[in-house]
Amino acid sequence: MTDLDPFEMKILRELQRDANQTTAEIAERVGLSVSPCWRRIDRLEREGFIKKRVAIIDRRKVGLNAHVFAQVKLNAHGRANLDEFSAAIQGFPEVLDAYVLMGTTDFMLRIVAKDIDAYERFFFDQLSKLPGVQEINSTVALSEIKATTELPL
């Protein structure tokens, strides 16, 4: 952790829990007056501790019922062009998260789709056609036990 005082840690916890709170509400919960609380939030945003504030949407309520984890292995030529693959998957709205891995696979992707048929179309029409892709192993999530964006601060 870099240069965060106990109040700033409390502010970050509060914003993770509910970013829709007013500065006055956050100030009350962390034990500050409004102006110093606002200054701390402003600093946290300027220095990149707070990347952005978003609404978390229930994927099922908007018709995205398939939740898939795909492990992607690139061929030797593809591994030489990780940036090309990375740029391509950033253009797919279905891909929510993408990680470069060490080990037997090169990427782990978290993907949502309307249903398994829609994922299959995405898989065959787009993902598997990316240059350098050697193998894709897909795992379908049956249920969600825990999903959070809150870091353990």
PAZAPA-4460 file (N, C-alpha, C; in steps of 0.05 Angstrom, whole numbers, plus 32768, in hexadecimal, padded with zeros to 4 digits):
% residues 153
    n_x    n_y    n_z   ca_x   ca_y   ca_z    c_x    c_y    c_z   seq   type   mol
   8011   7FE9   8000   8000   8000   8000   8012   8019   8000     1      M     A
   800A   802D   7FF2   801A   8045   7FF1   800B   805D   7FFB     2      T     A
   8015   8069   8010   800C   8083   801A   7FEE   8085   801E     3      D     A
   7FE2   8071   8029   7FC5   8073   8030   7FC2   8074   804E     4      L     A
   7FB4   8088   8058   7FB0   8089   8074   7F97   8079   807B     5      D     A
   7F91   8075   8095   7F7A   8065   809C   7F5F   8070   8092     6      P     A
   7F5D   808A   8090   7F44   8096   8085   7F41   808F   8068     7      F     A
   7F57   8090   8059   7F55   808A   803C   7F4F   806C   8038     8      E     A
   7F59   805B   8049   7F52   803F   8047   7F34   803B   804C     9      M     A
   7F2A   8049   8060   7F0D   8047   8066   7EFC   8052   804F    10      K     A
   7F06   8068   8043   7EF8   8073   802C   7EF7   805F   8015    11      I     A
   7F0D   8052   8010   7F0E   803E   7FFA   7EFB   8027   8000    12      L     A
   7EFA   801E   8019   7EE8   8009   8020   7ECB   8011   801B    13      R     A
   7EC4   802A   8024   7EA9   8034   8020   7EA2   8036   8002    14      E     A
   7EB4   8041   7FF2   7EAF   8044   7FD6   7EAC   8028   7FC8    15      L     A
   7EBC   8015   7FD0   7EB8   7FFA   7FC5   7E9D   7FEE   7FCC    16      Q     A
   7E94   7FF3   7FE4   7E7B   7FE9   7FED   7E64   7FF6   7FDF    17      R     A
   7E66   8011   7FDB   7E50   8020   7FCE   7E5B   803B   7FC4    18      D     A
   7E62   803C   7FAA   7E6D   8055   7F9F   7E58   806A   7F9A    19      A     A
   7E3F   8063   7F9F   7E29   8076   7F9B   7E25   8088   7FB3    20      N     A
   7E33   8084   7FC8   7E30   8094   7FE0   7E3A   80B1   7FDB    21      Q     A
   7E2E   80C4   7FE8   7E37   80DF   7FE6   7E50   80E2   7FF7    22      T     A
   7E5F   80F7   7FF1   7E77   80FD   8001   7E70   8100   801E    23      T     A
   7E59   810D   8024   7E50   8111   803F   7E4C   80F6   804D    24      A     A
   7E3F   80E3   803F   7E3A   80C9   804B   7E54   80BA   8050    25      E     A
   7E67   80BC   803D   7E81   80AF   8041   7E8F   80BC   8059    26      I     A
   7E8F   80D6   8059   7E9D   80E5   806F   7E93   80DC   808A    27      A     A
   7E79   80DA   808D   7E6D   80D2   80A6   7E75   80B5   80AE    28      E     A
   7E76   80A3   809A   7E7D   8088   80A0   7E9A   8084   80A7    29      R     A
   7EAC   8095   809C   7EC8   8092   80A2   7ED2   80A4   80B8    30      V     A
   7EC1   80B6   80C1   7EC9   80C8   80D8   7ED8   80E1   80CF    31      G     A
   7ED1   80EC   80B9   7EDD   8105   80AF   7EC7   811A   80AA    32      L     A
   7ECF   8133   80A7   7EBC   8146   809D   7EBC   8145   807F    33      S     A
   7EA9   8152   8072   7EA5   814F   8055   7EBD   8158   8045    34      V     A
   7EC8   8170   804B   7EDE   817B   803B   7EF7   816A   803B    35      S     A
   7F01   8161   8052   7F19   814F   8051   7F13   8134   8044    36      P     A
   7EFA   812B   8047   7EF3   8112   803A   7EF3   8115   801B    37      C     A
   7EE7   812C   8012   7EE7   8131   7FF5   7F04   8133   7FEA    38      W     A
   7F15   8141   7FF9   7F31   8144   7FF0   7F3F   8129   7FEE    39      R     A
   7F3A   8118   8001   7F46   80FD   8000   7F3B   80ED   7FE8    40      R     A
   7F21   80EE   7FE4   7F16   80E0   7FCD   7F21   80EB   7FB3    41      I     A
   7F23   8105   7FB1   7F2F   8111   7F99   7F4C   8108   7F95    42      D     A
   7F5C   8107   7FAA   7F77   80FD   7FA8   7F78   80E0   7F9F    43      R     A
   7F67   80CF   7FAB   7F66   80B3   7FA4   7F5F   80AF   7F86    44      L     A
   7F4E   80C0   7F7C   7F47   80BE   7F60   7F5E   80C8   7F4E    45      E     A
   7F69   80DF   7F55   7F7F   80EB   7F45   7F97   80D8   7F44    46      R     A
   7F9D   80CB   7F5A   7FB5   80BA   7F5B   7FAF   809D   7F52    47      E     A
   7F97   8098   7F49   7F91   807E   7F3D   7F89   8067   7F50    48      G     A
   7F87   806D   7F6A   7F7D   8059   7F7C   7F61   8051   7F76    49      F     A
   7F51   8064   7F6E   7F36   8060   7F64   7F37   8062   7F46    50      I     A
   7F34   804B   7F38   7F35   804C   7F1A   7F1D   8058   7F0E    51      K     A
   7F05   8050   7F17   7EEC   805B   7F0E   7ED6   8052   7F1F    52      K     A
   7EBF   805F   7F1D   7EA7   8057   7F2C   7E93   804C   7F19    53      R     A
   7E88   8035   7F1E   7E76   8028   7F0B   7E5D   801C   7F1A    54      V     A
   7E49   8016   7F0A   7E32   8006   7F14   7E38   7FE9   7F0D    55      A     A
   7E33   7FD7   7F20   7E36   7FBB   7F1A   7E1B   7FB0   7F13    56      I     A
   7E1A   7FA6   7EFA   7E01   7F9C   7EEE   7DFE   7F7E   7EF3    57      I     A
   7DE6   7F75   7EF9   7DE1   7F59   7EFB   7DDF   7F4D   7EDE    58      D     A
   7DF3   7F3E   7ED7   7DF5   7F34   7EBB   7DDC   7F24   7EB2    59      R     A
   7DD1   7F15   7EC5   7DBA   7F05   7EBE   7DA1   7F16   7EB8    60      R     A
   7D9E   7F2C   7EC6   7D87   7F3D   7EC2   7D88   7F4B   7EA7    61      K     A
   7DA0   7F4C   7E9B   7DA3   7F58   7E80   7DA7   7F43   7E6B    62      V     A
   7DA1   7F29   7E72   7DA1   7F14   7E5F   7DBB   7F07   7E59    63      G     A
   7DCF   7F0B   7E6A   7DE9   7EFE   7E65   7DEB   7EE6   7E79    64      L     A
   7DE0   7ECF   7E71   7DDD   7EB9   7E82   7DF5   7EA5   7E82    65      N     A
   7E06   7EA6   7E6E   7E1D   7E95   7E6D   7E35   7EA3   7E77    66      A     A
   7E43   7E96   7E89   7E5B   7EA1   7E96   7E71   7E8C   7E91    67      H     A
   7E85   7E93   7E82   7E99   7E80   7E78   7EB5   7E89   7E7F    68      V     A
   7EC6   7E77   7E87   7EE3   7E7C   7E8A   7EF1   7E6D   7E74    69      F     A
   7F01   7E7B   7E65   7F0F   7E6F   7E4F   7F2D   7E72   7E53    70      A     A
   7F3B   7E5B   7E52   7F58   7E5B   7E53   7F62   7E59   7E36    71      Q     A
   7F73   7E6C   7E2E   7F7C   7E6E   7E13   7F9A   7E69   7E12    72      V     A
   7FA1   7E56   7E01   7FBE   7E50   7DFC   7FC4   7E5A   7DE0    73      K     A
   7FDA   7E69   7DDE   7FE3   7E72   7DC3   7FF9   7E60   7DB9    74      L     A
   7FFB   7E5E   7D9F   8012   7E50   7D94   802B   7E60   7D97    75      N     A
   8042   7E55   7D91   805C   7E63   7D95   805C   7E7E   7D86    76      A     A
   8052   7E7F   7D6E   8051   7E98   7D5F   803E   7EAC   7D6D    77      H     A
   8027   7EA2   7D77   8014   7EB3   7D85   8020   7EBE   7D9E    78      G     A
   802F   7EAE   7DAD   803B   7EB9   7DC6   804F   7ECF   7DC0    79      R     A
   805A   7ECF   7DA8   806C   7EE5   7DA1   805D   7EFF   7D9C    80      A     A
   8042   7EFD   7D99   8031   7F14   7D94   801B   7F16   7DA8    81      N     A
   8022   7F14   7DC2   800E   7F17   7DD7   7FFE   7F31   7DD5    82      L     A
   800C   7F46   7DCD   7FFF   7F60   7DCB   7FE8   7F5F   7DB7    83      D     A
   7FEC   7F51   7DA1   7FD7   7F4F   7D8C   7FBF   7F41   7D97    84      E     A
   7FC3   7F2B   7DA5   7FAC   7F1C   7DB0   7F9F   7F2D   7DC6    85      F     A
   7FAF   7F3B   7DD7   7FA4   7F4C   7DEC   7F92   7F62   7DE0    86      S     A
   7F9C   7F6E   7DCB   7F8D   7F84   7DBE   7F72   7F79   7DB3    87      A     A
   7F73   7F62   7DA7   7F5B   7F56   7D9A   7F46   7F50   7DAF    88      A     A
   7F4E   7F44   7DC6   7F39   7F3D   7DD9   7F2E   7F55   7DE8    89      I     A
   7F3D   7F6B   7DE8   7F32   7F84   7DF4   7F1B   7F8F   7DE4    90      Q     A
   7F19   7F87   7DCB   7F03   7F90   7DBB   7EEA   7F7F   7DBD    91      G     A
   7EEA   7F6A   7DCC   7ED3   7F58   7DCF   7EC4   7F60   7DE9    92      F     A
   7EAC   7F6B   7DE7   7E9D   7F72   7DFF   7E96   7F5A   7E10    93      P     A
   7E95   7F42   7E04   7E8F   7F2A   7E13   7EA4   7F23   7E27    94      E     A
   7EBD   7F2B   7E22   7ED3   7F25   7E34   7ED4   7F3B   7E4A    95      V     A
   7ECD   7F33   7E62   7ECD   7F45   7E79   7EE8   7F49   7E85    96      L     A
   7EF7   7F33   7E88   7F11   7F34   7E94   7F24   7F23   7E83    97      D     A
   7F3D   7F2B   7E82   7F51   7F1C   7E74   7F6C   7F1E   7E83    98      A     A
   7F78   7F07   7E87   7F91   7F06   7E96   7FA6   7EF7   7E86    99      Y     A
   7FBF   7F00   7E86   7FD5   7EF1   7E7C   7FDE   7EDF   7E92   100      V     A
   7FE3   7EC5   7E8C   7FEA   7EB2   7EA0   8006   7EA7   7E9C   101      L     A
   8011   7E9C   7EB2   8029   7E8C   7EB0   8020   7E6F   7EB3   102      M     A
   802B   7E5D   7EA3   8023   7E42   7EA6   801C   7E36   7E8B   103      G     A
   8009   7E23   7E8B   8003   7E14   7E72   7FF2   7E24   7E5F   104      T     A
   7FE3   7E38   7E69   7FD3   7E49   7E57   7FDD   7E65   7E58   105      T     A
   7FD7   7E75   7E44   7FE1   7E90   7E42   7FCE   7EA5   7E4D   106      D     A
   7FB4   7EA0   7E49   7F9F   7EB4   7E52   7F89   7EA6   7E60   107      F     A
   7F7D   7EB4   7E73   7F63   7EAC   7E7F   7F50   7EC2   7E79   108      M     A
   7F39   7EBB   7E6D   7F25   7ECF   7E66   7F0B   7EC8   7E76   109      L     A
   7EFE   7EDD   7E7F   7EE3   7EDA   7E8B   7ED0   7EE7   7E77   110      R     A
   7EBD   7ED6   7E6E   7EAC   7EDE   7E57   7E8E   7EDA   7E60   111      I     A
   7E7E   7EED   7E56   7E61   7EEA   7E5A   7E53   7EE9   7E3E   112      V     A
   7E3D   7EDB   7E3D   7E2E   7EDA   7E24   7E10   7ED5   7E2B   113      A     A
   7DFF   7EDA   7E18   7DE2   7ED6   7E1C   7DDC   7EBA   7E26   114      K     A
   7DE9   7EA6   7E19   7DE5   7E8A   7E20   7DFC   7E7A   7E14   115      D     A
   7DFC   7E60   7E18   7E12   7E50   7E0E   7E13   7E51   7DEF   116      I     A
   7DFD   7E52   7DE2   7DFD   7E55   7DC5   7E0C   7E6E   7DBC   117      D     A
   7E06   7E84   7DCA   7E13   7E9E   7DC3   7E31   7E9B   7DC9   118      A     A
   7E39   7E8E   7DDF   7E55   7E8A   7DE4   7E62   7E79   7DCE   119      Y     A
   7E54   7E64   7DC6   7E5F   7E53   7DB1   7E64   7E64   7D97   120      E     A
   7E51   7E75   7D90   7E56   7E86   7D79   7E6E   7E99   7D7D   121      R     A
   7E70   7EA5   7D94   7E87   7EB6   7D9A   7EA1   7EA6   7D99   122      F     A
   7EA0   7E8E   7DA4   7EB8   7E7C   7DA4   7EC1   7E76   7D87   123      F     A
   7EAE   7E6C   7D76   7EB6   7E64   7D5B   7EBA   7E7B   7D48   124      F     A
   7EAA   7E90   7D4B   7EAB   7EA6   7D37   7EC0   7EBB   7D3E   125      D     A
   7EC8   7EBD   7D57   7EDA   7ED3   7D5E   7EF3   7EC9   7D6D   126      Q     A
   7EEF   7EBE   7D85   7F05   7EB7   7D96   7F18   7EA3   7D8A   127      L     A
   7F0E   7E8D   7D7F   7F1F   7E79   7D74   7F2D   7E81   7D5A   128      S     A
   7F23   7E97   7D4E   7F2F   7EA0   7D34   7F45   7EB5   7D38   129      K     A
   7F4B   7EBC   7D51   7F60   7ECF   7D56   7F7B   7EC2   7D4E   130      L     A
   7F8D   7ED2   7D43   7FA7   7EC7   7D3A   7FB7   7EBD   7D52   131      P     A
   7FC3   7EA6   7D4F   7FD4   7E9B   7D63   7FC7   7E89   7D77   132      G     A
   7FAC   7E87   7D76   7F9E   7E76   7D89   7FA3   7E58   7D82   133      V     A
   7FAD   7E4A   7D96   7FB2   7E2D   7D92   7F9C   7E1D   7D9F   134      Q     A
   7F93   7E25   7DB7   7F80   7E15   7DC6   7F70   7E27   7DD9   135      E     A
   7F56   7E20   7DDB   7F45   7E2E   7DEF   7F36   7E19   7DFF   136      I     A
   7F38   7E1B   7E19   7F29   7E0A   7E2B   7F15   7E1B   7E39   137      N     A
   7EFB   7E15   7E35   7EE6   7E25   7E41   7ED9   7E16   7E58   138      S     A
   7ED4   7E24   7E6D   7EC7   7E19   7E85   7EAE   7E2B   7E8A   139      T     A
   7E97   7E1E   7E8B   7E7E   7E2D   7E90   7E79   7E2D   7EAE   140      V     A
   7E74   7E45   7EB9   7E6D   7E48   7ED5   7E4F   7E41   7ED8   141      A     A
   7E49   7E2E   7EEA   7E2E   7E26   7EEF   7E1F   7E39   7F02   142      L     A
   7E2D   7E41   7F17   7E21   7E54   7F2A   7E37   7E66   7F35   143      S     A
   7E2E   7E7C   7F40   7E41   7E90   7F4B   7E3F   7E8F   7F69   144      E     A
   7E55   7E88   7F75   7E56   7E85   7F93   7E5E   7EA0   7F9F   145      I     A
   7E72   7EAD   7F94   7E7B   7EC7   7F9E   7E84   7ED7   7F86   146      K     A
   7E7B   7EF0   7F85   7E85   7F03   7F71   7E86   7F1E   7F7E   147      A     A
   7E9D   7F2A   7F7F   7EA0   7F44   7F8B   7EB5   7F54   7F7C   148      T     A
   7EB3   7F6E   7F7F   7EC8   7F80   7F75   7ED7   7F8D   7F8C   149      T     A
   7ECF   7F86   7FA4   7EDB   7F92   7FBC   7EF6   7F85   7FC3   150      E     A
   7F0B   7F95   7FC4   7F25   7F8B   7FCC   7F26   7F89   7FEA   151      L     A
   7F35   7F76   7FF5   7F37   7F74   8012   7F4A   7F88   801E   152      P     A
   7F41   7FA0   8022   7F51   7FB6   802C   7F52   7FB6   804B   153      L     A
***
